[in-house]
């Protein structure tokens, strides 16, 4: 029951984040769909973690080079996702209001992804590997 409630809460927060992203694109005042390229960052964000989880055998160690490298790449992806709409607004491809909505959507989506791994990534009986 607790995992189902967590899954519902995570899906709700993901929907809120995507709503912010779509509002930054689809409102008539903004009307430019360049910020949708942030979706690429959402999809590639967990990939370093998946690779490190598959490659790393020592789960007992406090730190491993593979896991640290995965954190580094994930941090670069997240920072790039926040920098992309700022650069688009700076070169006037999108308006600053759209940039703010996309940044709010980024914060919600990345916190949702983090929450997903915190809730379902423990490796106990009910984990994300079942999904």
C-alpha positions in Angstrom: 0.0 0.0 0.0 2.8 2.4 0.8 4.6 1.8 -2.5 1.4 2.3 -4.4 0.8 5.6 -2.7 4.4 6.6 -3.5 3.9 5.6 -7.1 0.7 7.7 -7.3 2.4 10.7 -5.7 5.4 10.4 -8.1 3.1 10.1 -11.2 1.2 13.1 -10.0 4.3 15.2 -9.5 5.6 14.1 -12.9 2.3 15.3 -14.5 2.7 18.6 -12.7 6.2 19.0 -14.1 5.2 18.1 -17.6 2.3 20.6 -17.3 4.8 23.4 -16.5 6.9 22.4 -19.5 3.9 22.3 -21.8 2.6 25.7 -20.5 6.0 27.2 -21.3 5.6 26.0 -24.9 1.9 26.1 -25.7 0.6 29.3 -24.2 -0.3 31.6 -27.0 1.9 34.4 -25.7 5.0 32.1 -25.9 4.0 29.8 -28.8 7.5 28.3 -29.4 8.2 24.6 -28.9 12.0 24.7 -28.6 11.8 24.0 -24.8 10.5 20.5 -25.6 14.0 19.5 -26.3 14.4 19.3 -22.5 12.5 16.0 -22.8 15.8 14.4 -24.1 17.5 15.3 -20.8 14.7 13.7 -18.9 15.1 10.5 -20.8 18.9 10.3 -20.6 19.2 11.4 -17.0 18.8 7.9 -15.4 21.0 6.1 -18.0 24.3 6.6 -16.1 22.8 5.2 -13.0 21.5 2.2 -14.8 24.9 1.5 -16.4 26.7 2.0 -13.1 24.2 -0.3 -11.3 24.7 -3.0 -14.0 28.5 -2.7 -14.1 29.2 -2.2 -10.3 29.3 -5.5 -8.4 30.4 -4.2 -5.0 27.2 -2.8 -3.5 28.7 -2.9 0.0 31.4 -0.4 -0.7 30.7 3.2 0.4 31.9 4.6 -2.9 33.1 3.2 -6.2 34.6 4.9 -9.1 31.9 3.7 -11.5 29.2 5.1 -9.2 31.0 8.4 -8.8 31.4 8.7 -12.6 27.7 8.0 -13.0 26.9 10.8 -10.5 29.2 13.1 -12.4 27.5 12.4 -15.8 24.0 12.7 -14.2 24.9 16.0 -12.7 26.1 17.3 -16.1 22.9 16.2 -17.7 20.8 17.9 -15.0 22.8 21.1 -15.2 22.5 21.1 -19.0 18.7 20.7 -18.7 18.6 23.8 -16.6 21.0 25.7 -18.8 19.3 24.9 -22.1 16.2 27.1 -21.5 18.3 29.9 -20.1 20.4 29.9 -23.2 17.3 29.8 -25.4 15.9 32.8 -23.5 19.2 34.6 -23.7 19.4 34.4 -27.5 15.7 35.4 -27.6 14.5 32.1 -29.1 12.0 31.9 -26.3 10.6 34.5 -23.9 11.8 34.7 -20.3 8.4 33.7 -18.9 8.6 30.5 -20.9 12.1 29.9 -19.5 10.7 30.3 -16.0 8.0 27.8 -16.6 10.4 25.3 -18.1 12.8 25.7 -15.2 10.0 25.1 -12.8 9.0 22.0 -14.8 12.7 20.9 -14.7 12.8 21.2 -10.9 9.6 19.2 -10.4 10.6 16.5 -13.0 14.1 16.0 -11.6 12.8 15.8 -8.1 10.3 13.2 -9.3 13.1 11.2 -10.9 15.2 11.5 -7.6 12.1 10.4 -5.6 11.6 7.5 -7.8 15.1 6.2 -7.2 14.9 6.9 -3.5 11.6 5.0 -3.1 12.1 2.2 -5.6 15.9 1.9 -5.8 16.6 0.3 -2.4 16.9 -3.2 -3.8 14.6 -4.7 -1.3 11.5 -6.8 -2.1 9.7 -4.0 -3.9 12.1 -2.2 -6.2 12.1 -0.4 -9.6 13.5 -3.6 -11.1 10.1 -5.1 -11.0 8.7 -2.4 -13.2 
